[in-house]
Amino acid sequence: MFPKLDPLLHSELRLAVMSILADVTSADFTFLKKQTGATSGNLSVQIDKLAAAGYITVEKGFKGKMPCTTCTITPEGMEAFQGYVNALKDYLPL
């Protein structure tokens, strides 16, 4: 029997965001948008879903006069991401 995959992380864009955040201290919205190739609207919705689940924190501020949104993975988010990756390995013939 295969382990259950976290449906929140099973989305391509949310998984990409979590993969990026697992490898950096934090990332701003512009960086995440460039790395994922997502539209602003779609990325914003997926970030909100990850934040609502407690997987990431979102800080809104300014760089000079420009608004800046910065995302950071939480310990719970890192645990969920690592659990997802480990569960996914059971699906792969290695």
C-alpha positions, 0 to 999 in steps of 0.5 A: 500500500502506498502512503498518502500524499499531502494534497496541499503539496501535490499541486505543482505550483505549491510544491515548487514554492515549497521546494524553493523555500526549503533551500533558502532562508526566505524569498520575495514574491518577485523571486518566486514568480520568476523561478516558478513562471507563475502569474502574480494572481495564481502565485498569490492564491497558492501562497495564501493556501500555504500560509493558511496551512501554517507551512509558510509565513508571509511578511509584507513590507516595503523596499523603499517605496515598493511593496515587498512580500517575503515568504519563509518556510516554517518548521511545520512546513519543512516537516510536511515537505520532507514527509511528502518527499519521503512518501513520494519515494515509495511511489518510485521504483529505485 
